[in-house]
Amino acid sequence: SSATYGTVVSYTVPADSTFELWAIEVACDDYDALQLKLTIAGVVQFTDKQVQTPFNPQFGGANLVAGAVVLLEAKSDGSTSIVVDGAIEGRVVS
């Protein structure tokens, strides 16, 4: 259990490439305790987001430049241990 954010999944766009971001996927064993934070290319998309079911926001192939980072973080309510899994869906374009 932790009341501070920890990395679930992260991706950095390789040098000399761009990345088409399609979606993020999140699953957790206890949604009542889960809070999420998503940062894309240095811009926080949401923080302290609570969801009640598997979460799959779509980004429609948003183009990210070389060096851009997609970072999904999670934390619990501080008193509950949780297991969180996540994935970043997209395609590298050289």
Secondary structure, DSSP 8 states (H G I E B T S, - for coil): --SS-EEEEEEE--TT-EEEEEEEEEEES-GGG-EEEEEETTEEEEEEE--SS-B--EEEEEEE-TT-EEEEEEE--SSS---EEEEEEEEEE-
